Structure formats: structure tokens, C-alpha cells
């Protein structure tokens, strides 16, 4: 599903979004929420620390597989906080947010801030824009018709034919993929001049050495391997399941099409309905439309902003998409399944 060019001229882009921005700013929704983030930092830090404490206290036992699963959840919650600070939502200063993101990502989770920032900023600039958004770039899965049609090898064609069924199983490898991508970024000589590179590399190294040492000191070799597998699988599945509802299955923008900022962000994003639990489960990413329009808006303000944005879009006949969590997965899987249809037909 692709968007067409029947969008307003660029001259209207700034006026429409500026008017919406004024409404949001007047409601105080771009102001920092220090109290709520202090509580969130303490709660998330306590979960992370308590899980590692349980790991030490339980010792060499197969019960550690339960701890591994909980640690996968804790890693993801820390990553959500890193995402917030990476978008300058938590603190007023850029440096403070940068350092918070680096410690959350590189040290506690094992993800490079520099790698994430480069990839994520390009995604935010042009979400679901073919040839521009790295999140729909050509990879293991095909996200566009052109990518599906270009699959030639037997393995890649098999994956694309069955990618809807393989989607969630493949997500169990996403955590490991994120670690590897971070390592490759940090050791790439081309990134030598990247800001904070040496701090990132040092903290990433501490994370890897500390993690491996902890597993080898406390667990038997077999338990260590199993712990690593369960932990990384839950981490990858949780992370992928939190990000998948946001844009997968939403319209894509052809590479030669230009949309104004407001429509580019709204038409390619999907919100997920739910209450407090959904907000915590998805790290606020369930308000994807509002997050894309105002990336530096504190997480706890997104729900209030939703009412303003939704009404504003309705008044201008801009499609605003919101569905249940299960419904979002259905839309994403249907999209992946439809892209594999031509290959299934040719195979049959």
C-alpha cells in the first residue's frame, strides 16, 4: 500500500503543523516531567538491579531461565528509557540526555547510542519512505513490493514467501542483531570521530565483559548458554513486538513522492489503544503518531496530546489510525503475507 501525491503544497506544510504545535505548546505538553521520570528511573533501575540480585542469589540452577526471561523484560524497559532520553524528553540539557542514553544503552543494555541515533533519526525524518527509512530497508524480511520481487536465492525466496509466519520467531534473534550492529558501528574506523565514541566503546566493553563473566562465574556452561539464549530471545521478541505495531502494515511513500511533514508523520504511523498497562508495556510507543509529530514530548504527556492531534487531523480529513494491540499485529502480518503472495504463486 503506497501513498500518492495528492497532498498540500509545501507552502501549507509549515502553517498547518505550526498551528498544531501552538495548540500543543499552549497546553504545556512540551514541558519536562522531572517528577514522573524520576519515579520511572527509580522503578526501572530497581527492576534491573533486583533481577541481577536474584541471579546471584539463585546460583547454578535451571530456575535461572525464569530470571533470564525477566531480565529480557528489564533490558527492554531500560531501552525504553534510553529511547526517551535519546529524544531529549527527560532532561533539559542535550548533554545530560546524551549521557543518560549512553549509560542506559551502552552500559546496561549493550546497545550503541551512536548507532541507534543515526538509524533512528533517519527513520523519524522519513518514516515508511522507500529508499530513505532504514526500518523498511532491504533485509531478511521484505517490506515493499520491489524488495519482494528482487528476491532470487532459494533461502531468501522461502523466507519472503513465509515471512508472516516467520515474523515473531525471527524477532527472537533481534536482540542479538542489535548487539552485533552496535559492535560493528563502534569498531568501524569511519566512526572514529563520532561524538562520545570512546565513552560508548568503553561502556559497551564493560557491559559485554561483565555480562559474560557473570554467566560463567555463576552458572554451569550449559546453564550459561541456555540463559543467554532465553534472555536474548525475550529481549528481542519484546523489543520487536513493541516497535512492530508502529509502522508495519501502514502505507509506504514511494521514493519520488514528497509529502508535507504533518501528513508524512500521521499517515505512516499507527497508535495502539489501551490504558495505563499498555502505556507501560509499550514504553509510550503506542502513541506513535504524537511521538513522531513531537519527538521530544515527555512520555507521560503523549496521552493528553492525543486528543488534540486526533481532533486536529479529523478537522482536516487526515487519516488518523488507531487500533488494538492484536489488531496492529494482524495488520502488520497481513501486509507481510501479501508481499509474499507473488512468490507463493510462482512456487505453486
N, C-alpha and C positions, 0 to 999 in steps of 0.2 A: 504494500500500500504506500503510494508516494503522494506528496503534496504537489499542488500545481502553483502557477504564478499569479493567480487571481488574489493578490494581496495588495494592501495600500502602498502608495508611493513612499519612498524613503522620507519625504518631507513630512509625512504624518507620523513617522515612527517615533521621533523624539517627543512630539506633543502628546501622543496617546500614552506612552509609557511614563512621561514626566507627570502627567495628570494623576496617573495611578500612584506613582511614587509619592506625590504630595499627600494623597489620602493616607497612605501607609505611614508616612513620616509624622503627619499630624496626629495620628493615633498613638504615637510613641512606640511603634513596633520595631524600630531600628535601634533603640536604646539597649545598652548592655544589661544583662540579667545576672549580675555578680552573685547574688544570693542563691539562685537556683543552680548555677553552675558550681558553686562551692559545695552544695549538697550532692550534686551529681558526681563531682570529682571524688568526694569522700566515699560515697556509696560504691562507685565503680572500683576505686582503689582498694576498698575493704574486701570486695568480692574477689579481686585479683589476688590480694595477699592471703586471704583465707583459703583459697584454693591451693596455693603453693604450700601453705602451712599444713593443710590436710594431706598433701602429697608426702611431706616429710614425716608426718606422724604415722601414716598408714604403713609406710615402708614397702618392702618387697612383697607385694600381694597383687593378685589379679583384680582385686577391688579397685586398683588404680585406674582401670579402664573407665570407671564411673567418673573419677577425678579428671581423667583426660577429656571426657565429654564436657564436663562443667568448665574446664579450662578453655575449651574451644569457644564456649559462650562468653567467658570473661575476656578473652582476646578480642572478640568482636565488639563487645561493649567499650573496651578501651579504644579500639579503632574508630568507633563512632565519635568518641570524644576528640580523637585526633582529627577526624574529618571536620568537626565543628571549629576547632581552633585553627585548622588549616584555612578555613573560610573567614577567619577574623571574627568569629561570633563570640568568643569567650572573653577576651581581654581588649583593652582599648589600643594598646601598642602593637605594632606589627611584630617587633622583635619578641615580645612576650608570647604572642600567639605562635610564632615560628618555633620558639624553644619548647613550648608545650607540645606542639605537634611532633617535634623531633624526639622528645623523650617518650611520648606515648607510642609513636610509630617505631622508630629505630630500636629503642631500648626495650620496651615492654612487649612489643608485638613482633618485631623483626621485619618491618616494612620501611622502605626508604621514603623520607619526606620529599626529597628532590624528585625522585621518580614519580611519586604519586602526584605532586603538584603539576609537573609538566603534562602528564597524561590527563589529569582531571580538569585542568584549566582549558585544555583544548576541547574536551567534552562539553564543558559549560558554555564555551563560546559558540559552538555549533552542534548542539545535540541532534543525533539522528541524521546528520547531514553527510551524505555519502561522499567519501573521499576526504572528509575533514574530521569526523568524530572517531577517535581511536576505539571507542567502545563498540562500534559496529564495523571495525576493520576486519579484513580477511584473516581468519584464524582457524581454529579447529571447527567451529560452527560457522555456517553461512547465515548472514543477517540480511542479505539483499539478493535479488534475483540474479544479478550479474555474478556475484560470488558463487552462487549455487551452480550456475551454468558453466563456470570456469573449472569446476572440479573434474580432474582427469584420472587420477590414480584410483585403484580399486578400494583402498582403505578410506580415502577422503570421500569418495562417492558413497561408500557404505555408511559412513558417519552422517553425511548430509541427508541421505535417504531416511535415516532413523534418528535424526537429531532431536526430535521432540521427545522420543523415548529415552534418549541418552542424556538429555539436558541435566537432570538432577544428579544422576550418577557421576557425570563429568565434573559437577560442582565440587565433589569431594576432593578433587585434585587442585581446586583453585587456590587453596591456602598455600600449598607447596609452590604453585606457579607464582604467586605474589612474592614469596621469599626469594625465589630464583631470579625473578625480574628485578627485584631490589638489589640483589648482589651484583648482577650484571651491570646495572646502572652505576653502582658505586665503584666498580673496578674498571669501568670504561675510561680510557685516557681522555676521551673527548669531553668528559665531565669534570676534568681536573680543576677547572676554575669555578665550578659551581659553588654558590654560596653555601656555607655550613658543611661542605663535603667532608672535611676531616673530622668534624664532630659527629656527623652522621655515620661515617665509616667506623669510628671508634665505638660508638654506642651500639651499632649493628653487630660489631665483633663481640662486644661484651654479651649481647643477647645470645648469639649463637654458641659461644663458648660456655656461658652459664647454663643454657638450656641443655646442651649435650652432656655437660659434666653432671648436672643434677640427675638426669636419667640414668647415667652409667653408675653413679655412686649409690643411688637408692634402689634401683631395680636390677633384676637379672637381665641378661642380654635379650632373652625372648620377650620379657615383660616390657623392656625399653622399646623394642621395635613395635610391639603392639600398642603401647602408649602413644608413641609418635604417630602411628597410623590413625588411631581413633581421634587423637587431638587435632591433627591437621585436617582430617576428613570433616569433623564437626565444624571447625573454624571455616573451612572453605565453603561448606554447604550453607552455613548460617550467613556468611558474608554475601555469597552469591544470591541466596534467597531473599536477602534484604534489598539488594540492588536490582534484581531482575524485574520486579513489578514497575519500576520507574519509567522505562522507555521501551522495553522489548515488546514488540507487537504493536507499537504506536507508529503512525505514519513516518516514513523517512523522506528526506528532502533530497532530490536529485542534485548532483554536484553543480549543475549550471543554474540552479534556481536560487533566488535571493528573497528571503522573507524579512519583514521588519522584526525587531527584537522581541516585541510583545508576543506576536504570533509564533515566532520561531521557538520560543520557550514554552508557550502554553500548548500549542498543537502537538508537540512531540513528547509531552510529559503526561504522566498518569498519577493521580492521587489514589490512596488506599483508605477506604473508610474504616473507622474504628474509634475506640475510646482511649483511655489512659494506657491500657496494656499494649495496644497496637503502637502507640507513640513510643513506648519504651522498647518494645520488641524490635522495631524497625529504626530506632535511633532518630526519629523525626523525619526520616526519608519518605514516609508515607505522605508528606506534604510536598511532593516533588515539584509541583507547579510553582508554589510560593517560594520554595528554596531556589529554583532556577531563576526566578524573577529577582529575588533579593538574597543572594548567596550569603551575605554577611548578617542576615537576620538571625538573632538567637533562636535556638530550637524551640523554646517554650512560647515564643511569640507566633509561631507559624500557624497554629490552630486559629488564633484570633485574626490573623491576616487572611485566612482562607475565605471568610465571609465577605471581606472587602473585594478580594480578587475575583471570586466567583460571580458576584453581582456585577462587577465592572465588565467582566467578559460577556455575561448574559446581555447587558445593555448594548453591546457592540456585536452580538451574534458570533462571538468567538467560541468555538467548541471547547468546553471545559470537561475533561474526562475524570471521572471518579468511580471506583468500583470496589468490591470486596477484595480481600487478600486472595482468596481462592479464585475469584473472577479474574484477577490480574494475571495469575499463573495460567489460567485457561487461555486468555488472550495471547500471552507470550508463546505458549506451546502450540496453539493453533497457527500462529504466524510461522514458527519454525517448521511445523508439519507441512504447511502449504508450500514453503520454499523447497522442500524435498520432493514434492509431488512429481515434477518432470523427471527426476532421476528414478523414482519408483516406477513410473510408467515405462521408461526406456528399459529398465531392468526386467520388467514383466514381459 
